[in-house]
Amino acid sequence: MHNFADFIRKNILLLGIIILQLAVMAVIRPSAALGFCILFFLIILVNFFRKAPKKEIKRDEALKPETSESLTESNLALMYIQLDNYDEVLAATPEENRPELLAKIDKAITQWVQGFGGFIKKFDDDKFLAAVTLENFRRLEENKFGILEKIKEISASNVIPITLSIGASYGKASLLELNKAAQDALELCLGRGGDQAVVKAGGKTYFYGGRTKEVERYIRVRARVIAHALRDLIEEADRVLVLGHIFLDMDALGAGVGIVKAARCLGKKGYFVLSHTEGSTVESLLKLLLEDEDIRKTLISEKDALRILSKDTLVIIVDTHKPSFCYSQKILEKAERVVLIDHHRRGEEFIEKAMLVYLEPYASSTSEMVTEMLQYMGDEIKLTPREATALLAGICVDTKNFAFKTGVRTFDAASYLRRHGADPTLVYKLFQEELEEFYRRVEVVKRMRILPGNIAISYYSKKCENPRLVAALSANALLEIKGVYAAFVLVPTDEGVAISGRSLGDINVQRILEKLGGGGHMTVAGAQIQNITMEEAIKRLEDAIEDFLKEGDAN
């Protein structure tokens, strides 16, 4: 009835005219008027039913987005693929061979993705976006991302082999969330040195590859850009606080001394925060630094640092990117302006609040990175011989006196420090050890066992004054034995067991110790297992080594 009334109201004028015509026709010719009246009502009925409104569908309901509760596991896996060393490879390839090289790279990556029924799109010179079905991605994982090795076989007069980084994601999430997870996976992959694949799924992270040593980047553009940005941040701050990591070593202390010097040369107050109970790891270097009155004034406690910390204070974290490893959790939580400088391969745990991040796994040490930046921060920054020696000691301790992870830029940094008065003989003396420590290491060598893969494993039976230092030194000693490719030494601590791993490069000790909650580099890594006996720790380490060898990630 409501629809009929609307029809009458909308057509009232037309109906009035028709009724008037019917009345006139009824007077003139009644029979014609009757026929016309019947036709008129038929037309009205047809028109009424044709215009009857249909049931409306609310626009809000039709366009209502899918809620997170209704999300199901996506049938797609997204991948971001990036060439690690695009600029370096092209620079080392003759110009006439570059088109051939690029064509071979594009063809290899495209055929690999399409071979698994996937879609791929190149969106930059060295970047690709790909998508495959979840079923085919499982096959791709079983194949351990074979493209990582295949891409290295490409040759077109290029001196440097090509390597790839792949960040992938799948699972119960929207496409936007999958895209974000894949980008995060790629960033994590690059932070670990590249030449590997990182997969994020279901809140877990899986690693594939990472078999080759980090390739040094010869282009210093990034170091110069970071140096200029750091100078600007220092000049904007009221003061600078530098934090190392727990169990401070010479690399963190040397890098901290360099940053504090830069801040003071730029007219800002700079301090290095450390404990007054630091162990023998840095005891010799710390003793050398405390002999200088100017340096002694820059070394403060956590309590004093918290007292002077303000919203304009710049806090610089050196030689670690993990919040749990940072020396002062209180300062890190309170700080509003944070800078991160580290050379370790990136792990899942990361200081997200950093406003400037300089993470360079290709560098030998954080001291090398700081030394390189000092050269770009201005001519007014002048190191004293004692400060230069501290930075050189940091480089030497992480490179084992220029034997591991040493590149052209490492020697350039050492040359710069030498010109500023760094004393190599004094650095050598800093590494001398007590006779009792030497005897303990001999006992560790006697307990050594050789596992499959030419991996040596040994342990300390009693607690030591500085367990992590003696474990590292003992692992280095085992590595000097002919036929040993990697070495692990376990030492008891108050919290549990500490493990130090060293490698000549054929065995990725970082991948092994990551299985035990540790991390580091391909050739230098460590782990700390809490609330565990020595026997249990040895068994877990042996299982991790066995799993690693089964994965086929040893060269």
VOGU-3710 file (C-alpha; in Angstrom, 3 decimals, decimal comma):
1> mhnfadfirk> 0,000/0,000/0,000  2,832/2,346/0,784  4,373/1,779/-2,669  0,967/2,340/-4,401  0,490/5,669/-2,568  3,971/6,766/-3,676  3,062/5,911/-7,267  -0,157/7,983/-7,142  1,667/10,933/-5,549  4,421/10,951/-8,161
11> nilllgiiil> 1,973/10,765/-11,124  -0,945/12,908/-9,800  -0,828/15,474/-12,623  -0,911/12,864/-15,386  -3,741/10,956/-13,699  -5,817/14,153/-13,324  -5,554/14,929/-17,049  -6,533/11,354/-17,999  -9,576/11,363/-15,681  -10,720/14,679/-17,187
21> qlavmavirp> -10,447/13,199/-20,695  -12,462/10,127/-19,603  -15,221/12,347/-18,252  -15,493/14,244/-21,598  -15,478/10,993/-23,620  -18,161/9,502/-21,370  -20,499/12,378/-22,330  -19,685/12,227/-26,057  -19,286/8,421/-26,621  -19,821/6,152/-23,507
31> saalgfcilf> -18,733/2,885/-25,265  -15,348/4,331/-26,295  -14,820/5,735/-22,828  -15,309/2,267/-21,263  -12,650/0,666/-23,522  -10,204/3,460/-22,910  -10,767/3,144/-19,136  -9,901/-0,575/-19,199  -6,699/0,119/-21,212  -5,756/2,919/-18,834
41> fliilvnffr> -5,913/0,681/-15,766  -3,849/-2,036/-17,487  -1,126/0,510/-18,264  -1,142/1,690/-14,645  -0,748/-1,872/-13,337  2,163/-2,660/-15,682  3,915/0,599/-14,848  3,414/0,106/-11,114  4,922/-3,361/-11,021  7,813/-2,354/-13,300
51> kapkkeikrd> 8,802/0,438/-10,937  8,471/-1,587/-7,759  11,717/-0,995/-5,854  14,052/-3,842/-5,324  15,444/-4,770/-1,945  18,419/-2,514/-1,294  21,814/-3,835/-0,324  23,544/-1,619/2,138  26,766/-0,225/0,742  28,472/-0,529/4,104
61> ealkpetses> 27,746/-4,259/4,235  28,862/-4,839/0,644  32,160/-3,033/1,210  32,746/-4,268/4,738  36,416/-5,341/4,980  37,421/-8,770/6,095  38,204/-8,780/9,800  41,274/-10,346/11,316  39,101/-13,031/12,912  37,869/-14,166/9,491
71> ltesnlalmy> 41,333/-14,337/7,946  42,420/-17,748/6,783  45,872/-18,928/5,814  46,812/-17,326/2,514  47,550/-19,656/-0,355  50,358/-17,343/-1,476  53,936/-16,783/-0,397  55,566/-13,423/-1,151  59,280/-12,998/-1,812  61,521/-9,947/-2,115
81> iqldnydevl> 64,735/-10,771/-3,987  67,736/-8,433/-4,033  71,244/-8,634/-5,471  73,677/-8,110/-2,583  76,602/-6,708/-4,524  75,055/-5,176/-7,652  77,270/-2,056/-7,720  80,465/-3,925/-6,869  79,878/-6,632/-9,508  79,167/-4,090/-12,260
91> aatpeenrpe> 82,181/-1,987/-11,295  84,445/-5,055/-11,572  82,963/-6,199/-14,926  84,187/-4,839/-18,270  81,658/-2,403/-19,719  81,112/-4,445/-22,888  80,165/-7,507/-20,799  77,708/-5,797/-18,462  74,576/-6,195/-20,654  75,288/-9,924/-21,001
101> llakidkait> 75,809/-10,280/-17,248  72,582/-8,454/-16,363  70,620/-10,490/-18,905  71,934/-13,748/-17,436  71,045/-12,637/-13,905  67,486/-11,631/-14,876  66,999/-14,858/-16,815  68,260/-17,066/-13,977  66,015/-15,459/-11,336  62,965/-15,317/-13,622
111> qwvqgfggfi> 63,285/-18,946/-14,720  63,757/-20,052/-11,117  60,523/-18,408/-9,954  58,531/-19,430/-13,038  59,844/-22,973/-12,653  57,789/-23,134/-9,458  54,735/-21,681/-11,209  55,249/-18,225/-9,722  54,895/-14,612/-10,783  57,882/-12,247/-10,728
121> kkfdddkfla> 58,274/-8,525/-11,400  61,505/-6,519/-11,488  60,900/-3,115/-9,886  64,485/-1,815/-9,607  67,898/-2,519/-11,082  68,693/-5,030/-8,345  65,298/-5,844/-6,811  62,472/-8,261/-7,657  59,046/-9,064/-6,203  57,748/-12,612/-6,618
131> avtlenfrrl> 54,749/-14,667/-5,531  54,197/-18,422/-5,617  51,526/-20,728/-4,289  52,078/-22,108/-0,822  52,338/-25,643/-2,197  55,127/-24,663/-4,583  56,833/-22,611/-1,868  57,091/-25,763/0,237  58,941/-27,382/-2,655  61,128/-24,310/-2,913
141> eenkfgilek> 62,047/-24,613/0,777  62,814/-28,313/0,365  65,140/-27,280/-2,456  66,824/-24,910/0,071  66,483/-21,969/-2,313  68,793/-23,434/-4,928  69,003/-20,100/-6,736  71,408/-18,922/-3,991  74,074/-21,263/-5,346  73,032/-21,189/-9,005
151> ikeisasnvi> 73,368/-17,406/-9,230  77,037/-17,657/-8,195  77,778/-19,816/-11,235  76,895/-17,007/-13,652  79,980/-15,774/-15,476  80,348/-12,938/-17,960  83,903/-11,754/-17,283  82,805/-10,648/-13,805  85,566/-10,966/-11,223  83,219/-10,900/-8,201
161> pitlsigasy> 80,580/-13,667/-7,911  76,955/-12,562/-7,622  75,026/-13,257/-4,420  71,344/-12,914/-3,568  69,260/-12,085/-0,520  65,686/-13,353/-0,297  63,044/-12,265/2,210  59,856/-14,340/2,168  56,652/-14,674/4,179  53,449/-16,698/4,256
171> gkasllelnk> 50,761/-17,670/6,753  47,535/-16,439/8,289  47,637/-12,778/7,362  46,390/-10,235/4,862  48,423/-9,401/1,774  49,540/-6,131/3,388  50,793/-8,014/6,434  52,555/-10,600/4,259  54,224/-7,796/2,321  55,460/-6,142/5,535
181> aaqdalelcl> 56,754/-9,463/6,873  58,603/-10,198/3,600  60,244/-6,756/3,684  61,289/-7,287/7,309  62,715/-10,686/6,353  64,777/-9,103/3,563  66,075/-6,420/5,925  67,062/-9,113/8,418  68,731/-11,068/5,618  70,812/-8,066/4,511
191> grggdqavvk> 71,726/-7,338/8,134  73,170/-10,836/8,400  75,502/-10,327/5,445  73,283/-11,480/2,582  73,717/-14,595/0,430  70,841/-16,295/2,226  67,085/-16,548/2,510  65,023/-15,579/5,545  61,432/-16,806/5,828  58,897/-15,422/8,310
201> aggktyfygg> 55,821/-17,546/8,972  53,535/-18,029/11,918  55,600/-15,826/14,204  58,752/-17,866/13,536  61,833/-17,118/11,439  63,711/-19,655/9,336  67,167/-19,219/7,799  68,577/-20,823/4,663  72,035/-20,433/3,141  74,536/-17,958/4,531
211> rtkeveryir> 77,409/-20,229/3,591  79,858/-17,719/2,176  81,980/-15,171/3,982  80,825/-11,574/3,981  82,139/-9,723/0,937  83,772/-6,407/1,704  82,123/-3,351/0,180  84,754/-1,084/-1,303  82,403/1,870/-1,839  82,572/4,255/1,121
221> vrarviahal> 79,511/6,334/0,245  77,422/4,916/3,077  80,153/5,493/5,666  80,445/9,127/4,583  76,662/9,664/4,667  76,366/8,058/8,118  79,298/10,131/9,392  77,661/13,390/8,284  74,314/12,356/9,775  75,972/11,397/13,068
231> rdlieeadrv> 77,779/14,740/13,216  74,464/16,571/12,783  72,856/14,540/15,588  75,806/15,180/17,906  75,655/18,928/17,248  71,904/18,953/18,001  72,333/17,080/21,310  73,129/18,580/24,715  75,544/15,707/25,479  76,513/12,251/24,217
241> lvlghifldm> 76,423/8,970/26,157  78,049/5,862/24,677  76,995/2,366/25,751  78,753/-0,908/25,009  77,497/-4,405/25,722  77,600/-6,636/28,761  80,919/-8,459/29,119  82,682/-5,462/27,587  85,522/-6,195/25,168  88,259/-4,091/23,578
251> dalgagvgiv> 86,281/-3,519/20,385  83,353/-1,924/22,223  85,640/0,087/24,500  87,854/1,280/21,638  84,851/2,289/19,519  83,357/4,109/22,517  86,565/6,067/23,085  86,503/7,154/19,422  82,877/8,347/19,565  83,456/10,249/22,822
261> kaarclgkkg> 86,479/11,955/21,261  84,402/13,002/18,235  81,704/14,500/20,480  84,230/16,508/22,493  85,988/17,774/19,384  82,587/19,020/18,166  82,087/20,996/21,370  79,789/18,555/23,182  80,251/16,694/26,455  80,775/13,004/25,774
271> yfvlshtegs> 80,901/10,074/28,195  81,389/6,322/28,023  79,227/4,390/30,481  80,849/1,360/32,064  80,973/-0,673/35,232  83,828/-0,245/37,678  84,026/-4,046/37,974  84,916/-4,855/34,379  86,757/-8,157/34,006  90,199/-8,902/32,650
281> tvesllklll> 88,836/-8,792/29,072  89,500/-5,050/29,009  91,512/-4,666/32,201  94,802/-3,967/30,426  93,293/-1,448/27,993  91,244/0,210/30,713  94,362/0,622/32,835  96,103/2,305/29,893  93,186/4,711/29,350  92,877/5,638/33,023
291> ededirktli> 96,440/6,954/32,951  95,136/9,860/30,827  93,302/12,396/32,983  91,141/13,700/30,095  89,987/10,199/29,184  89,420/9,267/32,838  86,900/12,126/33,156  84,836/10,692/30,301  84,345/7,275/31,941  81,253/7,370/34,170
301> sekdalrils> 78,950/4,927/35,935  75,365/4,054/35,045  74,116/6,002/38,068  75,880/9,201/36,962  74,685/8,721/33,383  71,039/8,406/34,460  71,402/11,589/36,476  72,522/13,687/33,479  70,342/11,958/30,855  67,747/14,290/29,270
311> kdtlviivdt> 65,394/14,201/26,290  68,060/15,957/24,194  70,849/13,549/25,126  72,145/11,388/22,281  72,738/7,774/23,351  75,011/5,798/20,996  75,064/1,997/21,262  78,266/0,364/19,952  79,148/-3,239/19,122  75,689/-4,733/19,721
321> hkpsfcysqk> 72,192/-4,394/18,283  70,359/-6,563/20,810  68,553/-4,789/23,684  69,250/-7,694/26,050  73,016/-7,358/25,402  73,115/-3,603/26,007  75,077/-2,665/29,141  72,356/-0,439/30,656  68,714/-1,340/30,076  67,613/1,669/32,131
331> ilekaervvl> 69,454/4,179/29,944  68,223/2,503/26,760  64,594/2,605/27,921  64,777/6,222/29,067  66,676/7,575/26,052  64,652/9,352/23,352  67,471/9,794/20,817  69,365/6,578/20,055  72,027/5,731/17,455  73,193/2,187/16,739
341> idhhrrgeef> 76,646/1,250/15,364  77,465/-2,452/15,056  79,261/-4,950/12,821  77,564/-8,179/13,909  75,166/-10,084/11,688  71,662/-8,993/12,548  69,510/-11,295/14,668  65,767/-11,293/15,302  66,204/-9,229/18,472  66,886/-5,626/17,530
351> iekamlvyle> 66,867/-2,111/19,036  63,889/-0,764/17,099  63,882/2,734/18,627  67,193/3,740/16,994  66,829/6,875/14,848  70,101/6,169/12,988  71,363/2,635/12,334  74,787/1,777/10,944  74,859/-2,016/10,804  77,697/-3,277/8,624
361> pyasstsemv> 78,375/-7,045/8,864  81,096/-6,691/6,213  83,278/-4,684/8,614  85,899/-6,425/10,713  84,961/-4,582/13,895  83,016/-1,652/15,276  86,345/0,085/15,919  87,037/-0,072/12,174  83,628/1,460/11,420  84,157/4,282/13,935
371> temlqymgde> 87,685/4,947/12,652  86,354/5,257/9,113  83,589/7,653/10,199  86,009/9,861/12,118  87,783/10,628/8,843  84,555/12,054/7,359  83,271/13,958/10,410  85,614/16,927/10,056  89,242/18,024/10,224  88,776/19,281/13,788
381> ikltpreata> 88,661/15,701/15,099  92,200/14,809/16,170  92,963/11,573/17,999  95,679/11,296/20,628  98,125/8,360/20,382  96,414/6,694/23,369  92,962/6,967/21,770  94,293/5,722/18,429  95,883/2,749/20,217  92,543/1,898/21,852
391> llagicvdtk> 90,835/1,816/18,445  93,653/-0,275/16,961  93,345/-2,734/19,863  89,630/-3,062/19,064  90,403/-3,936/15,453  93,155/-6,398/16,413  91,033/-8,299/18,931  88,216/-8,930/16,444  90,479/-9,755/13,488  92,911/-11,867/15,521
401> nfafktgvrt> 95,730/-9,536/14,513  94,468/-9,070/10,938  94,013/-12,792/10,227  90,174/-12,959/10,013  87,542/-10,710/8,413  90,278/-8,373/7,223  89,732/-6,325/4,085  91,210/-3,331/2,305  89,220/-0,929/4,459  90,524/-2,654/7,616
411> fdaasylrrh> 94,100/-1,843/6,629  93,082/1,687/5,603  91,625/2,227/9,088  94,752/0,816/10,728  96,919/3,079/8,567  94,895/6,122/9,646  95,306/5,152/13,312  99,036/4,547/12,854  99,419/8,067/11,445  97,775/9,364/14,624
421> gadptlvykl> 100,274/7,598/16,846  98,760/4,153/17,492  101,415/1,815/18,922  101,255/-1,812/17,575  103,801/-3,018/20,147  101,696/-1,636/22,969  98,642/-3,382/21,513  100,565/-6,654/21,480  101,402/-6,214/25,166  97,721/-5,648/25,957
431> fqeeleefyr> 97,005/-9,193/24,761  99,607/-10,901/26,932  98,155/-13,376/29,443  99,095/-14,777/32,823  100,999/-18,071/33,072  98,129/-19,776/34,943  95,716/-18,964/32,102  98,144/-20,520/29,652  98,309/-23,745/31,741  94,499/-23,956/31,825
441> rvevvkrmri> 94,357/-23,663/28,063  96,826/-26,538/27,719  94,389/-28,716/29,699  91,591/-27,746/27,334  93,686/-28,804/24,345  94,257/-32,187/25,985  90,481/-32,745/26,359  89,789/-31,910/22,709  87,670/-34,281/20,606  87,333/-34,124/16,825
451> lpgniaisyy> 83,767/-34,451/15,522  82,690/-35,096/11,911  83,430/-32,124/9,673  86,832/-31,557/11,352  85,147/-29,720/14,211  87,016/-29,648/17,530  85,148/-29,481/20,830  86,518/-29,148/24,375  85,575/-27,724/27,769  86,766/-26,337/31,098
461> skkcenprlv> 86,023/-28,474/34,140  86,094/-25,601/36,660  84,846/-22,032/36,740  87,273/-19,331/35,664  87,622/-15,683/36,633  86,627/-14,516/33,147  84,933/-17,496/31,466  84,064/-15,881/28,139  87,585/-14,597/27,573  89,278/-17,907/28,364
471> aalsanalle> 86,759/-19,770/26,197  87,502/-17,470/23,257  91,268/-17,754/23,697  91,048/-21,542/23,986  88,893/-21,795/20,857  91,503/-19,771/18,994  94,202/-22,135/20,257  92,301/-25,208/19,004  91,906/-23,547/15,624  95,692/-23,369/15,270
481> ikgvyaafvl> 95,886/-27,174/15,160  96,343/-28,512/11,647  93,225/-30,173/10,240  90,764/-28,334/12,517  88,247/-26,232/10,561  86,159/-25,063/13,524  86,450/-25,167/17,307  84,047/-24,862/20,233  85,016/-24,467/23,876  82,547/-24,623/26,766
491> vptdegvais> 83,200/-23,107/30,180  81,000/-23,144/33,324  79,636/-19,827/34,624  77,523/-18,762/37,585  74,446/-18,727/35,333  75,140/-21,915/33,361  77,567/-22,569/30,514  79,233/-20,180/28,059  80,274/-21,374/24,593  82,776/-19,776/22,247
501> grslgdinvq> 82,994/-20,814/18,592  85,710/-20,077/16,047  86,055/-21,081/12,406  88,419/-20,716/9,459  85,407/-19,969/7,242  84,431/-23,444/6,042  82,019/-23,910/8,958  79,458/-21,246/9,862  79,724/-21,194/13,667  77,064/-18,488/13,869
511> rileklgggg> 74,443/-20,793/12,368  75,375/-23,520/14,846  75,268/-21,346/17,956  72,070/-19,617/16,840  70,384/-22,946/17,465  71,450/-22,540/21,115  70,304/-18,919/21,410  73,648/-17,340/20,527  74,960/-15,411/17,539  77,879/-13,494/16,072
521> hmtvagaqiq> 79,689/-13,919/12,764  80,374/-16,752/10,397  83,863/-17,239/11,871  83,354/-15,864/15,399  80,313/-16,573/17,550  79,239/-17,218/21,126  76,333/-18,427/23,227  75,238/-18,467/26,841  72,997/-21,299/28,090  71,496/-20,766/31,513
531> nitmeeaikr> 70,575/-23,336/34,160  72,283/-26,278/32,498  75,025/-28,745/33,392  78,208/-29,126/31,377  77,177/-32,613/30,173  73,798/-31,331/28,974  75,415/-28,350/27,230  77,911/-30,578/25,409  75,054/-32,837/24,243  73,039/-29,864/22,942
541> ledaiedflk> 76,089/-28,477/21,133  76,804/-31,839/19,497  73,160/-32,087/18,377  73,338/-28,569/16,894  76,534/-29,459/15,007  74,940/-32,659/13,708  71,840/-30,764/12,507  74,034/-28,182/10,808  76,001/-30,836/8,923  72,767/-32,567/7,873
551> egdan> 71,494/-29,284/6,435  74,505/-29,263/4,135  75,570/-25,723/5,003  79,238/-26,565/5,401  81,525/-25,858/2,474
//
